[in-house]
Amino acid sequence: MAFQRTISSVSRLCYRSSWATLGKRGYADASGEMAFTFATLGKRGYADASGEMAFTFATPSECFYSNAKVKQVDVPALSGDFGILAQHVPTLAVLKPGVLSVHEEDSTTNKYFVSSGSVTVNSDSSVQILAEEAQPLDRLDAAAIRDGLAKAQQEMNSASSEKAKAEAQIAVECYEAMQKALG
């Protein structure tokens, strides 16, 4: 009995985060061999472009979408850019500076520049993107971006502390991403 409790507690630790496994119990059968039983939640399929996805996209000062039905969202994330369709695997990600593309039900695409933030994809096909700052690409000013990049590069080169240099480096990366977004 103590052996069974030990295996059960170890299996709970090892398989607690597995989406496909509800529980795993180990026990010794009559021959002394280890046997395991599994209870599965179900089988997950591929994301589906024909399904519905409830999409919310906002900043502290503006809400761009609120539970809107969209086909797909393409997201710039620190772990790599990725697309989200209905029935996407639940995911948490951190936004990086770049272009967020929203593909509407009527086949139009709206593009936004995001500075940073978070992405949450839920198992019910709802998606929330909370950005610190975001602007539609048509609101970006190429001359202001060019001037901001030059100023940030100057600040990075003249920075006297590691903190100031790191802050300037972040600004440079953000301005470079904005330039890239505009082409």
N, C-alpha and C positions, 0 to 999 in steps of 0.2 A: 504494500500500500504506500509506503514512503517513497518507493521507486516511482510509482505512478504519479504521485504528487510532484516529485522533482521534475519529471519529464513534462508534466502539464504546465508548471510554472515557467520552465525554460521555453517551451513552445509558445506560450503567451507572449513572452518577451520578443522572440524571434519573428513571430507572425502577426503581431498586433497591428502593424501598419499595412499589411497586405490587403488590397481591395478585394481580392478574389477569395480570401479565406476568412470565414466567419470564426472558425476555431479549429484547433488541431490538438488532438489528445493522443498521447502515447501510452501504451500499456504492454506488458509482457504477456504473450499468449501461453498456452499450455506447454509449448516446446521451448519456451524461454526466449524466443525471437521477439524483437521489437515489432510492433504493429502500430500503424497510425490510421486514424480516421479523419476525414476532412468534411467540412460542411461548407459548401460554396454559396456565395450570394447570387451568382449568375454570371453570364458571359457578356463581356463588353464588346460591342462591335465597332466598326469604323465611324468616324464623324460623318454626318450626313448633311450635304448642302441643301437638300430639299426640306429638311426639318425647320422648326421655328426656334429662334434664339431671341430671348429678351435681353436687350442691350442698354446699359446705362453708362454714360460717359460724362464726367463733370470735373470741374476745378473748384477751388474754394469760392470763386466769384461768378462762375457761369456753368449752366447745365446745357450740354449740347444734345444729349439723348437721355430720355427717361423711360425705361422699359419699352423701348422701340423694337419692332420686329425688323431684323436685318439678316442678310444672307451670310456675311462673313466679315471678320475684322482682322486686319493684319497689324501686328503689334511689334514695336522695337523693344526688345527686352535685353537685360544684361547677359542672360544665358543664351541669347541668340534670337533673331527675329522669327516669329511664327504666326501662322494663320489660325483663326478660331472659327469653327463651324458649329452648327447645332450638334449636340451629343458629344462634344469634345470632352476628353478626359478631364476631370477636375484638376485645376492647376492654380498655383500662386506664382506670380512673377513680379519682378521689379522692372519698371520702365527705364529705358535709357533715352537720352536725347535722340530724336528721330521722327520719322513720319509714321503716323497712325492712319491707316486707310480703312474706311467703313464702306462696305459694299451693300447698298440698299436693295430692298426687294424689287424695285423697278429698274435694276441694273445700273443705276448711277453710282459713282464712287466719290465720296467726300474725303479729302485729305487734310490732316491736322498735324501741326508740329507740336510735340510734347517734350517737355524738359526732363521730367522725372515723375515718378508716382508708382502706383501699384495696379496689378491686374488680378482679378479673381474670376475664375471660371468654376461654376458650380455644377453639380451632377444633374440639376434640373434644366440645363441648357441656358441658364442666365449668366450674364457676364457683366461685371462692374469694373470700370476703369476710372481710377481717381488720379488725376494728374495735378502736380503742383502748379504748372502753367501749361496752357495749350492755346493755340491759335490756328484758325484755318490758314492754309498756305497762302491764300490770296490776300491776307492781312499783313504778311511779312514784307518788310521794306529792305530790298537788296542793298541799298546804299547805307542804311543804318546798320545792317549786319556787317558789312565790310568795315565800317568805322569802328564798330564794337569789337570786332576781331583784332584790328590793329591796336586798339587801346588795351585789350586783354593780353595780347602778346607783349606789349611794352611793359605792362605791369608784372607779367611773369618774369621777364628778363631783369627787371630792376627790383624784384622782391628781395627783402632783406631777411625774412624769416621763412621757415619751412611752411608755416601756416599760410602766409601770404602767397607763397609760391603755389601751394596746393589749390587755394581758392582761385588764383589766376588760371591755373591749368584747367580747372573745371569750366571756367568761363570760356577759355579757348576751345575746349572740346565741344561745348554747347554751340558756340558761334560757327564752328566748322561744320557741325551737323546741320545747322540752319542753312548754311551756304550750299551744302550738298542737297538738301531738300528742295531748294529753288533751282537746282540744276547747274 
